[in-house]
């Protein structure tokens, strides 16, 4: 259902009178090729970013080449990884006979991040925020970022760094200004530098901007059987505002108010991590609880307050704090007591 919501939003975006454009002309849907190479992957990724504001062109660059005879299985996985998080990606283009654990992990990654993709598309539709940005456009005045066209910023918070060379188990990634968490390891790194990121075949290197609250879809099976659902908010401590979007699963209808915007701020205040959440809109989501997962903590908190009341239960292990709530406006995670004021 979430994937269908993204498709509807994209349809609305495509049909708007005014579109963000680049200097290009409408293109026709390209024919899948039976032969492709690592150089094709590099070129495809580069052209994807060049044309990232032209919807018709994006559909062309997102085609997954068809296969015949002998093919490079590693290249196929890396190609899927390079485009799987682009909102326009269509899972039906994946060759079903080739789905193995690596391809399955790639498709699952997209499903998990679908709530974030919803927000990326909605912000582009309503406020003209770019969905994709190459790093040389994120920091156009930074000589270190000049010419980097094999990584992209998805929305404002996710840095995606596809692997585009064969047999690589690691790749170097330039991190923009700020602090960034490795999605796979939760390791925090300072921006403004190149770092080495582990990238075994099943891993697409992704970095999350510090301060982001990343919504994750845990299990899509419950959407069809009517059981209670839980949305995951993964919190990457720092100072940042996250804007999310949700709408009616039966059809996007702004006039009837079946949508809502969610504004979440995160920041440190005198030894405690404070998360504020406010909602604008009438839509009531299908999920009935929110699981909060805060990564990168040095030790267990002294206490947790949800809407000024003590949290009844939480779990802490290996730097990750977890607890569940039905809803919230403010969460305070107290790590240290403030000094006495005399």
Buried (B, 14 or more C-beta within 10 A) or exposed (E): EBBEBBBBBBEBBBEEEEEBEEEEEEBEEEEEEEEBEBEBBBEBBBBBBBBBBBBBBBBBBBBBBBBEEEBBBBBBBBBBBBBBBBBBBEBEBBBEEBEEEBBEBBBEBBBBBBBBBBBBBBBBBBEEBBBBBBBBBBBEEBEBBEEBBBBBBBBBBBBBBBBBEEEEEEBEBBBBEBBBBBBBEBBBBEBBEEBEBEBEBBBBBBBBBBBBBBBBBBEBEBBEEEEEBBBBBBBBBBEBBBBBBBBBBEEBEEEEEBBBBBEBBBBBEEBBBBBBBEBEBEBEBBBEEBBBBBBBBEEEBEEBBBEEEEBEEBEBEEEBBBBBBEEBEBBBBBBEEEEEEE
